[in-house]
Amino acid sequence: MSINHEHLPQVAGASLPETYTKAQQALAECQRLDECQSWADKAEALASYAKQADDDSLRKMADRIQARAIRRAGELLQQIEPGQGARDGKREDGTVPPLTRTQAADEAGMSERQRKTAMRVANVPRDQFESAVESEQPPTVTQFAEQGKRQRNVVDLQGRDPHDFKRATHFVAHIRRYMEGLNKYQLEETVAILNETERDKLRDFIQAIDSMHDKIATRL
Protein backbone atom coordinates (compact mmCIF):
# COMPACT_ATOMS: atom_id res chain seq x y z
CA MET A 1 0.00 0.00 0.00
CA SER A 2 1.08 3.60 -0.49
CA ILE A 3 1.63 5.52 2.74
CA ASN A 4 0.81 9.19 3.18
CA HIS A 5 3.83 10.79 4.82
CA GLU A 6 1.71 13.80 5.76
CA HIS A 7 0.94 11.74 8.87
CA LEU A 8 4.43 12.59 10.06
CA PRO A 9 4.06 15.67 12.25
CA GLN A 10 5.07 19.19 11.50
CA VAL A 11 7.71 20.11 14.06
CA ALA A 12 5.59 22.81 15.64
CA GLY A 13 2.30 21.94 17.28
CA ALA A 14 2.21 18.25 16.40
CA SER A 15 -0.59 16.21 17.92
CA LEU A 16 1.69 13.45 19.14
CA PRO A 17 -0.71 10.72 20.31
CA GLU A 18 -2.96 10.96 17.23
CA THR A 19 -0.05 11.26 14.80
CA TYR A 20 1.85 8.37 16.34
CA THR A 21 -1.23 6.15 16.25
CA LYS A 22 -1.69 6.88 12.55
CA ALA A 23 1.95 6.19 11.81
CA GLN A 24 1.87 2.95 13.82
CA GLN A 25 -1.20 1.70 11.95
CA ALA A 26 0.14 2.70 8.53
CA LEU A 27 3.43 0.92 9.12
CA ALA A 28 1.73 -2.24 10.34
CA GLU A 29 -0.15 -2.38 7.02
CA CYS A 30 2.76 -1.35 4.79
CA GLN A 31 3.67 -3.87 2.08
CA ARG A 32 6.47 -1.96 0.32
CA LEU A 33 10.10 -1.88 1.36
CA ASP A 34 10.76 1.53 -0.17
CA GLU A 35 7.86 3.04 1.81
CA CYS A 36 9.18 1.57 5.05
CA GLN A 37 12.64 2.95 4.32
CA SER A 38 11.18 6.36 3.50
CA TRP A 39 9.36 6.41 6.83
CA ALA A 40 12.56 5.43 8.63
CA ASP A 41 14.57 8.18 6.92
CA LYS A 42 11.97 10.85 7.67
CA ALA A 43 11.64 9.74 11.29
CA GLU A 44 15.44 9.76 11.71
CA ALA A 45 15.57 13.33 10.39
CA LEU A 46 12.73 14.33 12.68
CA ALA A 47 14.49 12.80 15.69
CA SER A 48 17.65 14.73 14.82
CA TYR A 49 15.70 17.99 14.70
CA ALA A 50 13.97 17.17 17.99
CA LYS A 51 17.33 16.69 19.68
CA GLN A 52 18.50 20.08 18.44
CA ALA A 53 15.22 21.66 19.58
CA ASP A 54 15.48 19.88 22.94
CA ASP A 55 12.03 18.38 22.39
CA ASP A 56 12.24 15.06 24.18
CA SER A 57 8.63 14.00 23.51
CA LEU A 58 9.02 14.54 19.78
CA ARG A 59 12.35 12.72 19.75
CA LYS A 60 10.88 9.66 21.46
CA MET A 61 7.96 9.57 19.05
CA ALA A 62 10.32 9.84 16.07
CA ASP A 63 12.55 7.10 17.50
CA ARG A 64 9.52 4.82 17.90
CA ILE A 65 8.36 5.47 14.34
CA GLN A 66 11.87 4.83 12.98
CA ALA A 67 12.16 1.56 14.90
CA ARG A 68 8.75 0.39 13.71
CA ALA A 69 9.53 1.32 10.11
CA ILE A 70 12.83 -0.55 10.14
CA ARG A 71 11.27 -3.57 11.84
CA ARG A 72 8.47 -3.67 9.23
CA ALA A 73 11.07 -3.57 6.45
CA GLY A 74 12.81 -6.49 8.12
CA GLU A 75 9.55 -8.42 8.35
CA LEU A 76 8.92 -7.90 4.64
CA LEU A 77 12.43 -9.09 3.82
CA GLN A 78 11.97 -12.17 5.99
CA GLN A 79 8.88 -13.08 3.99
CA ILE A 80 11.22 -13.70 1.04
CA GLU A 81 12.58 -17.22 1.26
CA PRO A 82 16.39 -17.13 1.49
CA GLY A 83 18.44 -18.65 -1.29
CA GLN A 84 15.73 -18.44 -3.93
CA GLY A 85 18.29 -17.70 -6.63
CA ALA A 86 19.16 -14.59 -8.55
CA ARG A 87 16.80 -13.11 -11.09
CA ASP A 88 19.31 -13.43 -13.89
CA GLY A 89 17.24 -15.24 -16.47
CA LYS A 90 14.63 -17.92 -16.84
CA ARG A 91 14.61 -21.26 -15.11
CA GLU A 92 14.48 -24.51 -17.01
CA ASP A 93 10.70 -24.47 -16.73
CA GLY A 94 10.59 -21.03 -18.35
CA THR A 95 9.70 -19.07 -15.21
CA VAL A 96 11.69 -16.12 -13.90
CA PRO A 97 13.29 -16.73 -10.49
CA PRO A 98 11.89 -14.43 -7.79
CA LEU A 99 13.86 -11.64 -6.21
CA THR A 100 16.34 -12.47 -3.50
CA ARG A 101 16.29 -10.50 -0.26
CA THR A 102 19.37 -8.57 -1.37
CA GLN A 103 17.81 -7.66 -4.72
CA ALA A 104 14.55 -6.58 -3.09
CA ALA A 105 16.47 -4.38 -0.67
CA ASP A 106 18.57 -2.91 -3.48
CA GLU A 107 15.47 -2.03 -5.49
CA ALA A 108 14.04 -0.30 -2.41
CA GLY A 109 17.18 1.83 -2.13
CA MET A 110 18.42 0.09 1.02
CA SER A 111 22.12 -0.34 1.63
CA GLU A 112 23.59 -3.63 2.81
CA ARG A 113 23.88 -2.21 6.32
CA GLN A 114 20.25 -1.08 6.31
CA ARG A 115 19.11 -4.49 5.06
CA LYS A 116 21.01 -6.35 7.78
CA THR A 117 19.84 -3.90 10.45
CA ALA A 118 16.19 -4.28 9.40
CA MET A 119 16.33 -8.06 9.53
CA ARG A 120 18.07 -8.03 12.89
CA VAL A 121 15.43 -5.70 14.35
CA ALA A 122 12.75 -8.03 12.96
CA ASN A 123 14.43 -10.92 14.82
CA VAL A 124 13.48 -9.37 18.16
CA PRO A 125 10.42 -11.25 19.47
CA ARG A 126 7.29 -9.16 18.98
CA ASP A 127 6.34 -8.94 22.65
CA GLN A 128 9.86 -7.86 23.59
CA PHE A 129 9.94 -5.28 20.79
CA GLU A 130 6.54 -3.82 21.71
CA SER A 131 7.43 -3.57 25.37
CA ALA A 132 10.75 -1.87 24.64
CA VAL A 133 9.59 0.51 21.89
CA GLU A 134 6.73 1.78 24.05
CA SER A 135 8.89 2.17 27.15
CA GLU A 136 9.75 5.53 28.65
CA GLN A 137 13.19 5.37 27.05
CA PRO A 138 12.82 3.40 23.78
CA PRO A 139 16.04 1.72 22.59
CA THR A 140 17.82 3.02 19.53
CA VAL A 141 17.67 1.12 16.27
CA THR A 142 21.28 0.07 16.86
CA GLN A 143 20.32 -1.39 20.25
CA PHE A 144 17.35 -3.22 18.74
CA ALA A 145 19.58 -4.61 15.99
CA GLU A 146 22.13 -5.85 18.51
CA GLN A 147 19.35 -7.54 20.46
CA GLY A 148 18.08 -9.17 17.27
CA LYS A 149 21.59 -10.31 16.38
CA ARG A 150 21.94 -12.04 19.75
CA GLN A 151 18.45 -13.50 19.42
CA ARG A 152 19.33 -15.11 16.11
CA ASN A 153 22.43 -16.65 17.57
CA VAL A 154 20.54 -18.36 20.42
CA VAL A 155 17.57 -19.73 18.48
CA ASP A 156 16.63 -23.15 19.84
CA LEU A 157 15.92 -25.47 16.93
CA GLN A 158 14.35 -27.94 19.38
CA GLY A 159 16.16 -30.83 17.75
CA ARG A 160 14.77 -30.13 14.29
CA ASP A 161 16.54 -29.82 10.99
CA PRO A 162 17.18 -26.08 10.30
CA HIS A 163 15.20 -26.27 7.05
CA ASP A 164 12.22 -27.82 8.85
CA PHE A 165 12.49 -25.22 11.62
CA LYS A 166 12.43 -22.41 9.04
CA ARG A 167 9.43 -23.88 7.23
CA ALA A 168 7.55 -24.31 10.51
CA THR A 169 8.17 -20.77 11.73
CA HIS A 170 7.24 -19.30 8.35
CA PHE A 171 4.06 -21.37 8.28
CA VAL A 172 2.96 -20.21 11.72
CA ALA A 173 3.83 -16.61 10.80
CA HIS A 174 1.66 -16.80 7.66
CA ILE A 175 -1.29 -18.02 9.73
CA ARG A 176 -0.73 -15.25 12.26
CA ARG A 177 -0.64 -12.57 9.54
CA TYR A 178 -3.84 -14.00 8.05
CA MET A 179 -5.54 -13.76 11.45
CA GLU A 180 -4.22 -10.26 12.11
CA GLY A 181 -5.35 -9.13 8.66
CA LEU A 182 -8.92 -10.25 9.29
CA ASN A 183 -8.92 -8.65 12.73
CA LYS A 184 -8.43 -5.25 11.11
CA TYR A 185 -11.96 -5.39 9.68
CA GLN A 186 -15.36 -5.03 11.27
CA LEU A 187 -16.39 -8.33 9.74
CA GLU A 188 -20.19 -8.04 9.94
CA GLU A 189 -20.15 -4.50 8.57
CA THR A 190 -17.67 -5.38 5.83
CA VAL A 191 -19.55 -8.45 4.63
CA ALA A 192 -22.75 -6.41 4.51
CA ILE A 193 -21.35 -4.08 1.83
CA LEU A 194 -20.21 -6.84 -0.55
CA ASN A 195 -22.01 -7.20 -3.86
CA GLU A 196 -23.14 -10.59 -5.14
CA THR A 197 -20.05 -11.18 -7.28
CA GLU A 198 -17.80 -10.49 -4.30
CA ARG A 199 -19.95 -12.75 -2.12
CA ASP A 200 -19.63 -15.61 -4.63
CA LYS A 201 -15.86 -15.21 -4.69
CA LEU A 202 -15.74 -15.07 -0.91
CA ARG A 203 -17.79 -18.28 -0.61
CA ASP A 204 -15.32 -20.06 -2.92
CA PHE A 205 -12.36 -18.75 -0.92
CA ILE A 206 -13.92 -19.77 2.39
CA GLN A 207 -14.66 -23.25 1.08
CA ALA A 208 -11.04 -23.67 0.01
CA ILE A 209 -9.76 -22.21 3.28
CA ASP A 210 -12.05 -24.46 5.33
CA SER A 211 -10.61 -27.47 3.53
CA MET A 212 -7.08 -26.32 4.36
CA HIS A 213 -8.05 -25.65 7.98
CA ASP A 214 -9.50 -29.16 8.28
CA LYS A 215 -6.24 -30.66 7.04
CA ILE A 216 -4.32 -28.61 9.59
CA ALA A 217 -6.68 -29.17 12.52
CA THR A 218 -6.85 -32.94 12.09
CA ARG A 219 -3.07 -33.14 12.34
CA LEU A 220 -2.58 -30.91 15.38
Backbone bond lengths (Angstrom), bond angles and torsions (degrees), N, CA, C in turn:
res aa  C-N    CA-C-N  psi(-1)  N-CA   C-N-CA  omega(-1)  CA-C   N-CA-C  phi
1 M - - - 1.451 - - 1.510 109.96 -
2 S 1.300 117.93 156.17 1.454 123.06 178.38 1.516 108.88 -92.57
3 I 1.342 116.49 130.77 1.452 121.20 -175.42 1.515 110.36 -102.20
4 N 1.318 116.21 137.21 1.454 122.04 178.65 1.522 109.08 -87.46
5 H 1.314 116.54 108.80 1.463 120.25 -177.70 1.525 112.44 -73.62
6 E 1.331 118.19 -2.41 1.454 119.65 174.71 1.522 110.83 -65.60
7 H 1.360 116.40 -15.59 1.457 120.09 176.82 1.522 111.12 -67.83
8 L 1.327 117.65 -23.74 1.448 119.10 173.76 1.519 108.23 -66.56
9 P 1.340 117.35 137.24 1.457 119.55 -170.75 1.515 113.81 -73.27
10 Q 1.321 115.30 151.86 1.449 120.17 163.99 1.527 106.12 -71.48
11 V 1.308 117.32 147.24 1.462 120.09 -173.32 1.521 111.52 -60.91
12 A 1.299 117.43 -36.61 1.461 119.82 -178.44 1.517 109.81 -95.49
13 G 1.332 115.68 130.41 1.456 120.91 171.86 1.505 114.82 69.35
14 A 1.328 118.51 31.19 1.463 120.13 -179.66 1.525 109.79 -74.07
15 S 1.328 115.43 140.25 1.459 120.40 174.31 1.520 107.18 -87.57
16 L 1.318 116.27 92.52 1.459 120.57 -167.42 1.524 114.45 -62.41
17 P 1.339 120.31 -51.05 1.462 118.12 -177.51 1.520 112.39 -60.51
18 E 1.343 118.03 -45.82 1.460 120.99 -178.33 1.524 110.52 -65.49
19 T 1.324 116.69 -45.10 1.458 120.71 -178.01 1.522 111.11 -64.18
20 Y 1.315 116.79 -43.01 1.457 120.08 -178.99 1.529 110.81 -65.13
21 T 1.318 116.58 -39.81 1.464 120.41 178.31 1.518 110.94 -61.11
22 K 1.325 116.52 -42.71 1.469 120.21 178.44 1.523 111.24 -64.10
23 A 1.317 115.89 -43.14 1.464 119.78 179.96 1.523 110.67 -64.34
24 Q 1.332 116.32 -42.49 1.459 121.35 -179.77 1.529 110.96 -60.89
25 Q 1.325 116.69 -44.42 1.460 121.05 -179.69 1.532 111.01 -66.96
26 A 1.328 116.47 -43.66 1.465 120.46 -178.59 1.523 111.01 -62.64
27 L 1.316 116.86 -40.78 1.461 119.86 -179.49 1.528 111.80 -69.17
28 A 1.321 116.50 -36.35 1.462 119.78 179.05 1.523 111.06 -62.43
29 E 1.343 116.53 -29.05 1.461 121.43 -177.11 1.531 112.80 -97.08
30 C 1.323 116.89 -5.63 1.467 120.55 -175.21 1.523 111.09 -65.87
31 Q 1.333 116.44 136.21 1.460 122.06 -179.77 1.521 112.20 -119.94
32 R 1.337 117.59 10.02 1.463 120.36 -176.90 1.521 110.47 -123.98
33 L 1.320 115.39 128.71 1.460 120.81 -179.84 1.520 112.07 -61.38
34 D 1.344 116.68 -42.93 1.457 118.65 -176.42 1.530 111.37 -64.83
35 E 1.333 117.54 -32.89 1.461 120.81 177.32 1.522 110.44 -67.90
36 C 1.324 116.26 -42.89 1.466 119.95 177.84 1.526 110.75 -59.93
37 Q 1.335 115.71 -44.64 1.454 119.72 -179.26 1.523 111.18 -65.61
38 S 1.328 117.11 -36.43 1.454 120.81 177.83 1.525 110.69 -63.89
39 W 1.331 115.99 -43.06 1.468 119.86 176.41 1.530 110.11 -59.86
40 A 1.322 116.31 -45.75 1.461 120.22 -178.08 1.526 111.26 -61.00
41 D 1.335 116.80 -42.76 1.466 120.95 -179.72 1.527 111.10 -64.65
42 K 1.334 116.54 -44.11 1.462 120.09 -179.76 1.529 111.37 -65.73
43 A 1.328 115.92 -40.83 1.462 119.88 179.58 1.525 110.94 -66.32
44 E 1.338 117.05 -38.11 1.464 120.67 177.65 1.525 110.72 -62.69
45 A 1.336 116.11 -41.98 1.465 120.20 178.14 1.527 110.86 -65.28
46 L 1.320 115.89 -39.67 1.458 120.22 179.24 1.523 111.18 -65.69
47 A 1.331 116.74 -39.67 1.462 120.67 178.00 1.521 110.78 -63.72
48 S 1.337 116.53 -39.28 1.458 120.64 178.65 1.527 110.80 -62.55
49 Y 1.341 115.84 -43.64 1.465 119.41 178.16 1.519 110.42 -63.10
50 A 1.344 116.30 -42.53 1.463 120.34 -177.52 1.527 111.34 -61.46
51 K 1.336 116.20 -36.77 1.464 119.51 177.44 1.525 110.15 -63.61
52 Q 1.339 116.15 -43.73 1.456 119.85 179.96 1.523 111.27 -65.13
53 A 1.354 115.55 -35.38 1.461 120.23 -179.26 1.527 112.04 -85.43
54 D 1.323 116.29 0.70 1.469 121.68 -179.32 1.531 111.08 56.40
55 D 1.331 115.41 40.98 1.459 121.53 179.06 1.522 107.46 -107.42
56 D 1.332 115.95 92.77 1.450 120.60 -172.87 1.529 112.23 -68.25
57 S 1.326 117.78 -37.06 1.464 120.95 -179.63 1.530 110.92 -63.94
58 L 1.326 115.80 -43.67 1.452 120.45 179.06 1.522 110.87 -66.01
59 R 1.335 116.66 -39.21 1.464 120.06 179.85 1.525 110.57 -62.79
60 K 1.323 117.09 -44.38 1.463 120.15 -179.28 1.523 110.81 -63.23
61 M 1.338 116.59 -41.71 1.449 119.35 179.55 1.526 110.39 -63.16
62 A 1.336 116.30 -42.98 1.468 120.41 179.52 1.522 110.92 -64.68
63 D 1.333 116.91 -39.95 1.465 120.63 177.79 1.528 110.51 -62.09
64 R 1.332 116.75 -40.48 1.467 120.29 -179.80 1.529 110.81 -66.39
65 I 1.332 116.23 -42.18 1.465 119.67 179.11 1.531 109.84 -64.06
66 Q 1.336 117.01 -43.80 1.465 120.09 179.71 1.523 110.93 -60.72
67 A 1.326 116.68 -44.70 1.466 120.00 -179.54 1.518 111.20 -62.95
68 R 1.333 116.50 -41.65 1.467 120.09 179.78 1.528 111.05 -66.95
69 A 1.320 116.30 -38.99 1.469 119.66 179.80 1.524 111.14 -64.79
70 I 1.322 116.27 -43.37 1.465 120.54 -179.28 1.524 110.32 -68.60
71 R 1.323 116.52 -39.76 1.471 119.08 178.23 1.530 110.39 -63.12
72 R 1.361 116.74 -42.55 1.463 119.17 -179.63 1.525 110.80 -63.17
73 A 1.329 117.00 -38.71 1.463 120.12 175.95 1.522 110.25 -60.41
74 G 1.325 116.24 -42.08 1.456 120.39 178.16 1.513 112.40 -63.71
75 E 1.338 116.73 -38.73 1.461 120.53 177.84 1.524 110.97 -63.40
76 L 1.326 116.13 -41.67 1.470 119.83 179.04 1.527 110.82 -64.96
77 L 1.324 116.47 -39.38 1.465 119.48 177.68 1.525 110.96 -65.85
78 Q 1.311 117.05 -37.67 1.461 120.34 -179.21 1.520 112.19 -68.87
79 Q 1.326 116.80 -19.89 1.460 119.74 177.02 1.524 111.63 -71.95
80 I 1.333 116.43 -16.57 1.470 121.17 176.87 1.520 107.80 -86.51
81 E 1.316 116.09 121.02 1.461 119.65 -179.45 1.525 109.86 -61.24
82 P 1.323 118.44 131.54 1.466 120.25 178.93 1.513 111.45 -68.44
83 G 1.330 115.43 149.23 1.455 120.87 175.15 1.509 114.42 69.53
84 Q 1.353 116.50 31.54 1.453 118.55 -179.10 1.529 112.84 -78.35
85 G 1.316 116.41 -10.20 1.471 118.79 178.49 1.510 111.27 99.48
86 A 1.304 115.41 147.76 1.458 120.62 -177.66 1.519 111.01 -72.80
87 R 1.332 114.31 151.25 1.461 119.46 176.98 1.530 108.00 -89.04
88 D 1.318 114.96 73.03 1.463 119.56 -174.57 1.522 111.60 -117.76
89 G 1.309 116.21 21.24 1.456 120.10 -179.77 1.507 109.87 147.53
90 K 1.327 115.88 -175.10 1.453 119.70 -177.43 1.520 111.18 -88.68
91 R 1.332 114.23 151.66 1.447 119.66 173.93 1.526 109.00 -76.41
92 E 1.328 114.12 178.35 1.461 118.64 179.28 1.526 111.26 -63.30
93 D 1.341 116.40 -30.75 1.461 118.68 -179.63 1.524 112.16 -84.18
94 G 1.324 117.43 4.96 1.457 121.17 176.21 1.504 115.13 91.64
95 T 1.336 118.10 -5.95 1.462 120.50 -178.94 1.522 110.40 -87.98
96 V 1.323 115.95 156.91 1.458 121.62 178.99 1.519 109.11 -90.80
97 P 1.328 118.72 125.70 1.462 120.00 178.74 1.523 111.07 -57.89
98 P 1.323 118.03 143.93 1.464 120.83 -179.78 1.520 111.51 -71.27
99 L 1.295 115.48 166.64 1.459 121.03 177.96 1.518 110.96 -63.09
100 T 1.314 116.02 144.26 1.451 120.65 168.87 1.525 108.20 -82.95
101 R 1.313 116.44 169.60 1.464 120.41 177.88 1.527 110.73 -60.66
102 T 1.336 115.46 -42.14 1.465 119.32 -179.27 1.522 110.94 -63.20
103 Q 1.336 117.45 -43.62 1.459 120.49 179.35 1.522 111.77 -64.47
104 A 1.324 116.54 -41.50 1.465 120.49 179.22 1.521 110.25 -62.07
105 A 1.337 116.41 -42.28 1.455 120.30 178.82 1.525 111.03 -65.85
106 D 1.326 116.52 -41.80 1.465 120.65 178.72 1.528 110.69 -59.56
107 E 1.327 116.47 -45.22 1.463 119.97 -178.46 1.527 111.93 -66.05
108 A 1.346 116.36 -24.62 1.460 120.66 177.83 1.523 111.85 -86.11
109 G 1.337 116.79 0.07 1.463 120.73 179.64 1.509 113.87 80.47
110 M 1.337 116.85 20.66 1.462 120.91 -179.88 1.526 109.91 -92.95
111 S 1.311 115.53 137.80 1.459 119.95 175.49 1.524 109.39 -77.96
112 E 1.325 115.97 169.94 1.459 119.87 177.87 1.529 110.86 -60.30
113 R 1.331 115.84 -40.46 1.468 119.79 179.22 1.526 110.79 -63.78
114 Q 1.332 117.05 -43.20 1.454 120.34 179.80 1.528 111.15 -64.55
115 R 1.332 116.60 -38.92 1.465 120.35 178.48 1.521 110.85 -62.67
116 K 1.326 116.66 -48.11 1.461 120.34 -179.37 1.525 111.28 -64.58
117 T 1.342 116.28 -40.01 1.461 120.10 179.28 1.522 110.45 -62.44
118 A 1.333 116.47 -45.56 1.464 120.70 -178.43 1.525 110.78 -60.02
119 M 1.310 117.25 -44.31 1.460 119.96 -177.98 1.525 111.41 -70.06
120 R 1.316 116.81 -32.48 1.464 119.10 177.10 1.522 110.87 -69.45
121 V 1.335 116.84 -40.88 1.470 119.64 177.63 1.528 109.99 -63.39
122 A 1.336 116.55 -37.33 1.464 120.53 178.73 1.525 112.02 -68.60
123 N 1.339 117.57 -19.04 1.463 120.73 177.96 1.518 112.49 -72.98
124 V 1.325 117.27 -20.53 1.464 120.38 -179.75 1.529 108.28 -65.95
125 P 1.338 118.61 126.09 1.465 119.84 179.34 1.526 111.20 -52.30
126 R 1.332 115.90 141.96 1.457 120.87 -172.51 1.535 112.80 -56.09
127 D 1.325 116.72 -44.74 1.464 118.31 -177.41 1.519 111.34 -65.08
128 Q 1.343 116.60 -37.15 1.462 120.03 177.49 1.523 111.12 -67.52
129 F 1.339 115.98 -41.28 1.465 120.08 179.41 1.521 110.62 -62.99
130 E 1.332 116.74 -48.03 1.466 120.70 -177.46 1.515 111.33 -61.37
131 S 1.325 116.08 -43.27 1.461 119.71 179.49 1.526 111.27 -62.59
132 A 1.328 116.43 -42.58 1.463 120.21 -177.01 1.526 112.05 -72.79
133 V 1.350 117.18 -43.72 1.462 119.91 -174.63 1.530 111.12 -68.78
134 E 1.324 117.49 -26.70 1.456 120.83 179.19 1.527 112.65 -95.53
135 S 1.321 117.31 5.72 1.461 120.84 179.32 1.522 110.84 -72.38
136 E 1.311 115.52 169.89 1.466 120.52 -178.43 1.524 111.48 -62.19
137 Q 1.324 115.89 -33.64 1.467 120.75 178.09 1.528 108.34 -124.87
138 P 1.335 118.36 83.40 1.470 120.51 -177.13 1.529 111.30 -61.02
139 P 1.332 117.39 139.87 1.469 120.57 178.13 1.525 111.17 -62.96
140 T 1.303 115.47 158.22 1.460 119.88 173.41 1.519 109.48 -75.53
141 V 1.315 116.08 165.87 1.462 120.24 176.73 1.527 110.07 -60.28
142 T 1.322 116.81 -38.65 1.465 120.66 178.38 1.521 110.98 -60.50
143 Q 1.327 116.99 -41.26 1.460 121.17 179.34 1.531 110.96 -67.28
144 F 1.340 116.28 -41.53 1.457 119.52 176.27 1.527 110.78 -61.28
145 A 1.330 116.34 -43.23 1.464 120.58 -178.68 1.524 111.00 -63.35
146 E 1.319 116.94 -39.79 1.461 120.36 178.46 1.527 110.39 -65.10
147 Q 1.329 116.02 -39.43 1.460 120.17 176.99 1.531 110.56 -63.18
148 G 1.335 116.25 -42.62 1.457 120.77 178.90 1.515 112.09 -66.38
149 K 1.319 116.87 -34.33 1.466 121.23 178.03 1.523 110.06 -64.88
150 R 1.335 116.50 -43.75 1.462 120.36 178.24 1.527 110.27 -66.19
151 Q 1.329 115.93 -39.59 1.457 120.85 -178.88 1.523 110.96 -59.89
152 R 1.324 115.45 -42.32 1.466 119.78 -179.60 1.517 111.00 -63.90
153 N 1.324 115.24 -35.68 1.454 118.59 -176.37 1.522 113.31 -74.06
154 V 1.342 117.79 -17.57 1.462 120.08 -176.74 1.523 112.02 -112.99
155 V 1.329 117.49 17.74 1.457 120.10 179.40 1.524 110.03 -61.69
156 D 1.323 115.93 128.96 1.460 122.37 178.33 1.521 108.71 -90.05
157 L 1.312 116.82 112.42 1.461 121.06 -179.66 1.525 112.22 -76.04
158 Q 1.327 116.60 -7.16 1.460 122.05 177.63 1.533 111.61 55.08
159 G 1.321 115.05 38.73 1.454 120.34 176.01 1.512 115.17 77.33
160 R 1.325 117.63 4.65 1.463 119.79 -177.85 1.517 111.91 -93.14
161 D 1.325 114.26 158.32 1.454 120.79 172.43 1.533 108.00 -62.54
162 P 1.347 118.92 137.86 1.475 120.79 -178.59 1.523 113.26 -54.09
163 H 1.337 117.47 -37.15 1.458 120.16 179.45 1.520 110.53 -66.16
164 D 1.337 117.08 -41.98 1.463 120.50 177.91 1.526 110.61 -65.65
165 F 1.335 116.55 -39.83 1.462 120.46 178.95 1.523 110.58 -61.20
166 K 1.343 116.39 -42.98 1.464 120.57 179.54 1.518 110.86 -64.12
167 R 1.321 116.97 -45.21 1.473 120.60 179.18 1.516 110.75 -60.40
168 A 1.332 116.74 -42.45 1.464 120.58 -177.89 1.523 111.42 -65.06
169 T 1.328 116.79 -45.15 1.460 119.31 -178.14 1.523 111.49 -68.33
170 H 1.332 117.00 -36.05 1.466 119.96 176.72 1.523 110.68 -66.79
171 F 1.328 116.25 -39.16 1.460 120.57 -179.92 1.527 110.72 -62.41
172 V 1.326 116.12 -48.94 1.465 120.04 179.36 1.526 110.55 -62.53
173 A 1.331 117.03 -38.44 1.464 120.46 179.69 1.522 111.38 -64.64
174 H 1.341 117.68 -37.91 1.465 120.90 178.23 1.521 110.50 -64.20
175 I 1.326 116.92 -42.02 1.465 120.63 178.20 1.523 110.56 -63.74
176 R 1.333 115.88 -41.43 1.466 119.49 179.46 1.523 111.08 -63.26
177 R 1.346 117.46 -43.02 1.461 119.99 -179.85 1.529 111.05 -64.98
178 Y 1.341 115.42 -36.70 1.468 120.03 176.76 1.531 109.92 -61.03
179 M 1.330 116.44 -46.25 1.457 120.77 179.35 1.522 111.25 -63.57
180 E 1.326 116.74 -45.77 1.460 120.84 -179.20 1.520 111.17 -63.57
181 G 1.348 116.38 -36.93 1.458 119.94 178.58 1.511 111.76 -62.58
182 L 1.331 117.27 -43.50 1.465 120.33 179.04 1.521 111.54 -67.23
183 N 1.320 116.36 -34.06 1.461 120.25 -178.37 1.519 113.16 -66.75
184 K 1.327 116.90 -14.22 1.462 120.02 179.96 1.527 111.80 -77.86
185 Y 1.331 116.87 -12.08 1.466 121.28 -177.02 1.521 111.15 -105.05
186 Q 1.333 114.93 147.79 1.456 120.63 165.13 1.525 105.30 -81.78
187 L 1.322 116.52 97.38 1.456 120.74 -165.91 1.526 113.13 -59.70
188 E 1.331 118.26 -47.31 1.458 119.76 -177.51 1.527 111.06 -63.32
189 E 1.323 116.48 -41.62 1.462 120.40 180.00 1.529 110.90 -67.96
190 T 1.321 116.13 -39.16 1.467 120.10 -177.94 1.522 111.21 -68.71
191 V 1.316 117.23 -44.93 1.466 120.33 179.25 1.520 110.74 -61.35
192 A 1.323 116.28 -34.31 1.467 120.64 -176.96 1.526 112.72 -64.32
193 I 1.324 118.35 -24.53 1.466 120.57 -176.31 1.534 112.45 -94.96
194 L 1.338 117.69 -0.14 1.463 120.28 -179.91 1.523 110.71 -72.48
195 N 1.334 116.24 143.19 1.458 119.12 173.09 1.526 109.16 -85.87
196 E 1.317 117.68 177.23 1.459 120.41 -172.23 1.526 112.22 -66.65
197 T 1.333 116.65 -36.49 1.468 119.29 177.69 1.518 110.93 -62.52
198 E 1.332 115.93 -44.41 1.466 120.72 178.79 1.528 111.06 -65.17
199 R 1.329 116.52 -36.78 1.463 120.04 178.26 1.534 110.98 -65.29
200 D 1.336 116.61 -40.38 1.468 120.37 178.75 1.530 110.27 -62.61
201 K 1.331 115.88 -44.22 1.459 119.66 178.87 1.525 110.56 -62.55
202 L 1.337 115.15 -42.78 1.458 119.60 -178.25 1.530 110.96 -63.95
203 R 1.330 117.20 -38.51 1.470 120.15 177.97 1.525 110.38 -61.88
204 D 1.337 116.18 -42.17 1.474 119.74 178.68 1.522 111.07 -63.20
205 F 1.348 115.43 -43.93 1.463 119.66 179.66 1.527 110.72 -61.99
206 I 1.331 116.22 -45.47 1.464 120.46 -177.85 1.520 110.77 -62.99
207 Q 1.332 116.16 -39.85 1.462 119.56 178.16 1.526 110.77 -61.30
208 A 1.325 116.34 -44.24 1.467 120.14 178.72 1.529 111.28 -66.12
209 I 1.340 115.80 -40.52 1.465 120.09 -179.68 1.526 110.47 -67.01
210 D 1.340 116.48 -40.95 1.465 119.88 178.54 1.525 111.07 -59.42
211 S 1.330 115.87 -39.64 1.461 119.60 178.63 1.524 111.01 -63.13
212 M 1.346 115.57 -42.34 1.464 119.72 177.42 1.522 110.89 -64.49
213 H 1.340 116.72 -42.60 1.458 120.68 -179.68 1.518 110.81 -61.77
214 D 1.340 116.79 -39.61 1.466 120.25 178.72 1.516 110.96 -61.50
215 K 1.343 116.40 -41.78 1.462 120.21 179.59 1.525 110.52 -63.28
216 I 1.338 115.47 -38.28 1.463 119.28 179.81 1.523 110.84 -70.81
217 A 1.342 115.43 -49.66 1.469 120.60 -174.24 1.513 112.33 -61.87
218 T 1.331 117.35 -37.78 1.465 119.53 -177.51 1.520 112.77 -72.59
219 R 1.330 116.26 -9.85 1.469 119.61 -179.52 1.515 112.28 -109.43
220 L 1.323 117.84 -0.01 1.459 120.89 -179.20 1.525 110.66 -81.69
